[in-house]
């Protein structure tokens, strides 16, 4: 049975991805700071603060001992806010890069080389439309997501002949609670929440990528709402 590790899996896209992979028959490990350490049929939850490398190390050590190297790593954990450059503090910027980019590096650094040594595995990076388009008010977020894209592409090159497959999933607006503080319905130029995609749409893309035959590499998936407002 294949094992999938999903970060930031207590809500939103991460939770939907974890549930969809579980429904597809994988043993799913969900990581998030708000989760309690529990186990059930084909599921393990581990409390993990992805901004703390020591917390990540403890989680990965437990996984190694109990289940071994995951077959699928989904780097999903992230934070998001809308602030202009002038309003974005150094603490805001650092927190965003730590959560969105550094944590993905720490997980990939710990797991992908083991996948390569084994000769199989799949790295899925949850990016964003903001990993290839810059939007006003997204200095920190865009920096983290452009960085994720760059890191993912380098990992793809380094693992190209190792048996490790890599998929970058870059969705546009998805209706999750990250939008609560932004309130896009009240702002001109933002896609309204009723028109946004659902977390399950992104999860379906992840399941599609990781369930393809080993001879098929789905290298990138871009998703947009059918009704989309490209804000500037």
Secondary structure in CASP SS format (residue, H / E / C, confidence):
PFRMAT SS
TARGET T0000
AUTHOR 0000-0000-0000
METHOD secondary structure of the structure
MODEL  1
X C 1.00
X C 1.00
X E 1.00
X E 1.00
X E 1.00
X E 1.00
X E 1.00
X C 1.00
X C 1.00
X C 1.00
X C 1.00
X H 1.00
X H 1.00
X H 1.00
X H 1.00
X H 1.00
X H 1.00
X H 1.00
X H 1.00
X H 1.00
X H 1.00
X H 1.00
X H 1.00
X C 1.00
X C 1.00
X C 1.00
X E 1.00
X E 1.00
X E 1.00
X E 1.00
X E 1.00
X E 1.00
X C 1.00
X C 1.00
X C 1.00
X C 1.00
X C 1.00
X E 1.00
X E 1.00
X E 1.00
X C 1.00
X C 1.00
X E 1.00
X E 1.00
X E 1.00
X E 1.00
X E 1.00
X C 1.00
X C 1.00
X C 1.00
X C 1.00
X C 1.00
X H 1.00
X H 1.00
X H 1.00
X H 1.00
X H 1.00
X H 1.00
X H 1.00
X H 1.00
X H 1.00
X H 1.00
X H 1.00
X H 1.00
X H 1.00
X H 1.00
X C 1.00
X C 1.00
X C 1.00
X C 1.00
X C 1.00
X E 1.00
X E 1.00
X E 1.00
X E 1.00
X C 1.00
X C 1.00
X C 1.00
X C 1.00
X C 1.00
X C 1.00
X C 1.00
X E 1.00
X C 1.00
X C 1.00
X C 1.00
X C 1.00
X C 1.00
X C 1.00
X H 1.00
X H 1.00
X H 1.00
X H 1.00
X H 1.00
X H 1.00
X H 1.00
X H 1.00
X H 1.00
X H 1.00
X H 1.00
X H 1.00
X H 1.00
X H 1.00
X H 1.00
X H 1.00
X H 1.00
X H 1.00
X H 1.00
X H 1.00
X H 1.00
X H 1.00
X H 1.00
X H 1.00
X H 1.00
X H 1.00
X H 1.00
X H 1.00
X H 1.00
X C 1.00
X C 1.00
X E 1.00
X E 1.00
X E 1.00
X E 1.00
X E 1.00
X E 1.00
X C 1.00
X C 1.00
X H 1.00
X H 1.00
X H 1.00
X C 1.00
X C 1.00
X C 1.00
X C 1.00
X C 1.00
X C 1.00
X E 1.00
X H 1.00
X H 1.00
X H 1.00
X H 1.00
X H 1.00
X H 1.00
X H 1.00
X H 1.00
X H 1.00
X H 1.00
X H 1.00
X H 1.00
X H 1.00
X H 1.00
X H 1.00
X H 1.00
X H 1.00
X H 1.00
X H 1.00
X H 1.00
X C 1.00
X C 1.00
X C 1.00
X C 1.00
X C 1.00
X E 1.00
X E 1.00
X E 1.00
X E 1.00
X E 1.00
X E 1.00
X E 1.00
X E 1.00
X C 1.00
X C 1.00
X E 1.00
X C 1.00
X C 1.00
X H 1.00
X H 1.00
X H 1.00
X C 1.00
X C 1.00
X C 1.00
X C 1.00
X H 1.00
X H 1.00
X H 1.00
X C 1.00
X C 1.00
X C 1.00
X C 1.00
X C 1.00
X C 1.00
X H 1.00
X H 1.00
X H 1.00
X C 1.00
X E 1.00
X C 1.00
X H 1.00
X H 1.00
X H 1.00
X H 1.00
X H 1.00
X H 1.00
X H 1.00
X H 1.00
X H 1.00
X H 1.00
X H 1.00
X H 1.00
X C 1.00
X C 1.00
X C 1.00
X C 1.00
X C 1.00
X C 1.00
X C 1.00
X C 1.00
X C 1.00
X E 1.00
X E 1.00
X E 1.00
X E 1.00
X C 1.00
X C 1.00
X C 1.00
X C 1.00
X C 1.00
X C 1.00
X C 1.00
X C 1.00
X C 1.00
END
